[in-house]
Amino acid sequence: MNIGDRRLPRLLNSFPEIVEGVESPDEVTPLSDLKCQLAQGYHRGMPLDAVETEGLLRALAS
C-alpha cells in the first residue's frame, strides 16, 4: 500500500483514538462530549513499575 492508496484513510479511521495526558476529572466530560472513548493519564492511573504491572496482569487474568 502506498500513500496514494485510497484505502489508507479507511484503514487509519479504523484505529481507535486514545487521548493522552488526562490528569483530572474536569478533562473527562469534554472528551466524552467529543465521543472519545479511550484515555490515558494520571486521572486513569499512575505509572506502574515492572513488578506492579506483573501483579496487575496476574490479578486480571485470574
C-alpha positions in Angstrom: 0.0 0.0 0.0 1.4 3.4 -0.9 0.5 6.8 0.5 -1.7 7.5 -2.6 -3.8 4.4 -2.0 -7.5 5.2 -1.4 -7.7 2.5 1.2 -5.4 4.4 3.6 -7.9 6.8 5.0 -10.3 4.0 5.8 -7.5 2.0 7.4 -6.5 4.9 9.6 -10.1 5.6 10.6 -10.4 2.0 11.8 -7.9 2.6 14.7 -9.3 3.9 18.0 -8.3 7.3 19.2 -6.6 7.4 22.6 -6.4 10.7 24.3 -3.2 11.1 26.3 -2.5 13.3 29.3 -5.9 13.2 31.0 -5.0 14.4 34.5 -8.3 15.4 36.2 -12.0 14.6 36.2 -12.7 18.1 34.7 -11.0 16.9 31.5 -13.2 13.8 31.1 -16.5 15.5 30.4 -15.4 17.5 27.3 -13.7 14.4 26.0 -16.9 12.4 26.5 -18.8 15.1 24.7 -16.4 14.6 21.7 -17.1 10.9 21.8 -13.6 10.0 22.9 -13.8 6.5 24.5 -10.2 5.8 25.4 -7.9 7.9 27.5 -4.7 7.5 29.5 -3.1 9.7 32.1 -2.8 10.2 35.8 -6.5 10.5 36.2 -6.9 6.9 35.0 -3.9 5.6 37.0 -0.4 6.3 38.0 2.5 4.6 36.1 3.5 1.2 37.4 6.9 -0.4 37.6 7.5 -3.9 36.2 6.6 -5.7 39.5 3.4 -3.8 39.9 2.5 -4.4 36.2 3.1 -8.1 36.6 0.9 -8.2 39.7 -1.9 -6.3 37.9 -1.8 -8.6 34.9 -1.9 -11.7 37.1 -4.9 -10.3 39.0 -6.8 -9.5 35.9 -6.1 -13.0 34.4 -7.4 -14.8 37.5 
